[in-house]
Amino acid sequence: MAQQQEPSSKSGGPRSVGYPATEVKAEPKRRRLTAEYKLRILTEAENCREPGGIGALVRREGLYSSALTQWRKQRDRGVLSSLSGKRGRKATDPLILEVEALKKLNGKLEQRLKQAELIIEVQKKVSQLLGIPMSEPRTEGAE
């Protein structure tokens, strides 16, 4: 940085004066405005009756007039009312998660059952072709 030399009144010699640091951040932080805030600003803008009232409101809040136009369109489409909830993932009930897991497991077991039944049918047909007598299935309790 360049420095200016300025005479000092007390010491008589020159002193170094640096330029002030810039106030603009390298990466500005983007504001996240809530739906409630947007609706409040829109109602304030609609209540401005005197000339220059909306301009004063926009300057006070640090907004652009185009933002008001976009927010009005969003409000008319119903987007702002749907944004009033919390952002992020929805809270899920553990019972719903368990039911979904059980349904998935049930589907896999049904597939395995169909495969096992198909294998048994093929074994029956092979034993008939080869003339091998089928043994009767055992039932519990009968010996």
C-alpha positions as a printed Julia matrix, in Angstrom:
143×3 Matrix{Float64}:
   0.0     0.0     0.0
   1.14    3.46   -0.73
   1.57    5.83    2.16
   1.37    9.58    2.22
   3.82   11.78    4.03
   2.17   14.43    6.14
   3.98   16.94    8.32
   3.39   16.51   12.01
   2.56   19.61   13.99
   4.14   18.54   17.28
   7.28   16.66   16.3
   8.17   18.75   13.31
   9.02   15.65   11.22
   6.98   13.85    8.6
   4.72   10.97    9.71
   3.26    8.06    7.76
  -0.47    7.99    7.17
  -1.86    4.77    5.71
  -5.01    4.62    3.66
  -7.97    3.3     5.59
  -8.8    -0.34    5.09
 -11.61   -0.94    2.65
 -14.99   -1.66    4.16
 -16.12   -3.92    1.34
 -15.73   -7.58    2.2
 -14.1    -9.87   -0.35
 -17.03  -12.29   -0.12
 -20.23  -10.54    0.94
 -22.61  -12.52    3.1
 -25.94  -13.08    1.41
 -28.95  -12.26    3.54
 -31.67  -14.86    3.96
 -34.99  -13.13    4.33
 -37.86  -15.03    5.9
 -41.34  -15.14    4.41
 -42.69  -13.3     7.46
 -40.21  -10.46    6.91
 -41.13  -10.21    3.22
 -44.84  -10.12    4.0
 -44.29   -7.46    6.67
 -42.33   -5.28    4.25
 -45.02   -5.72    1.58
 -47.76   -4.61    3.97
 -45.65   -1.61    5.01
 -45.14   -0.72    1.35
 -48.86   -0.96    0.67
 -49.57    1.32    3.63
 -47.19    4.04    2.34
 -49.46    6.84    1.1
 -47.19    9.89    0.92
 -44.88   10.44   -2.08
 -41.46    8.88   -1.56
 -42.69    6.62    1.23
 -41.81    3.4    -0.58
 -38.4     4.8    -1.48
 -37.73    5.64    2.16
 -38.84    2.16    3.2
 -36.58    0.51    0.62
 -33.59    2.64    1.67
 -34.23    2.0     5.36
 -34.34   -1.77    4.84
 -31.46   -1.85    2.34
 -33.56   -3.37   -0.44
 -34.11   -2.79   -4.13
 -37.53   -1.89   -5.49
 -37.28   -4.91   -7.8
 -37.3    -7.13   -4.71
 -40.72   -5.73   -3.8
 -41.96   -6.55   -7.28
 -40.68  -10.13   -7.05
 -42.14  -10.56   -3.57
 -45.55   -9.31   -4.75
 -45.54  -11.86   -7.55
 -44.52  -14.6    -5.13
 -47.25  -13.58   -2.7
 -49.87  -13.58   -5.47
 -48.82  -17.09   -6.54
 -48.95  -18.28   -2.92
 -45.25  -19.03   -2.69
 -44.6   -16.83    0.33
 -47.28  -18.47    2.43
 -45.83  -21.9     1.72
 -42.34  -20.75    2.77
 -43.37  -19.82    6.28
 -42.4   -23.24    7.66
 -38.96  -24.38    8.68
 -36.38  -25.21    6.06
 -34.52  -28.48    5.83
 -35.51  -32.09    6.24
 -38.91  -32.95    7.54
 -39.05  -34.66   10.9
 -39.98  -38.3    10.4
 -41.81  -40.55   12.8
 -39.73  -43.6    13.79
 -42.79  -45.81   13.3
 -43.08  -44.7     9.68
 -39.42  -45.54    9.14
 -39.93  -48.96   10.71
 -42.99  -49.67    8.55
 -41.05  -48.73    5.4
 -38.16  -50.99    6.42
 -40.54  -53.87    7.13
 -42.28  -53.41    3.76
 -38.92  -53.54    2.03
 -37.97  -56.71    3.94
 -41.35  -58.25    3.16
 -40.83  -57.63   -0.56
 -37.41  -59.31   -0.47
 -38.82  -62.32    1.42
 -41.67  -62.66   -1.11
 -39.11  -62.76   -3.92
 -37.13  -65.46   -2.12
 -40.34  -67.46   -1.53
 -41.24  -67.32   -5.23
 -37.74  -68.48   -6.13
 -37.92  -71.36   -3.62
 -41.34  -72.44   -4.94
 -39.99  -72.39   -8.5
 -37.02  -74.55   -7.48
 -39.36  -77.06   -5.78
 -41.55  -77.28   -8.91
 -38.46  -77.96  -11.05
 -37.33  -80.68   -8.6
 -40.75  -82.33   -8.81
 -40.67  -82.38  -12.61
 -37.11  -83.77  -12.7
 -38.03  -86.54  -10.25
 -41.08  -87.46  -12.39
 -38.95  -87.58  -15.56
 -36.32  -89.75  -13.91
 -38.89  -91.97  -12.2
 -37.69  -91.2    -8.72
 -40.56  -91.59   -6.22
 -41.29  -88.48   -4.17
 -41.21  -88.85   -0.43
 -44.19  -87.59    1.48
 -43.61  -84.33    3.35
 -43.17  -84.84    7.06
 -45.59  -83.23    9.44
 -44.76  -82.38   13.0
 -46.07  -84.73   15.63
 -46.53  -87.68   13.24
 -43.75  -90.27   13.47
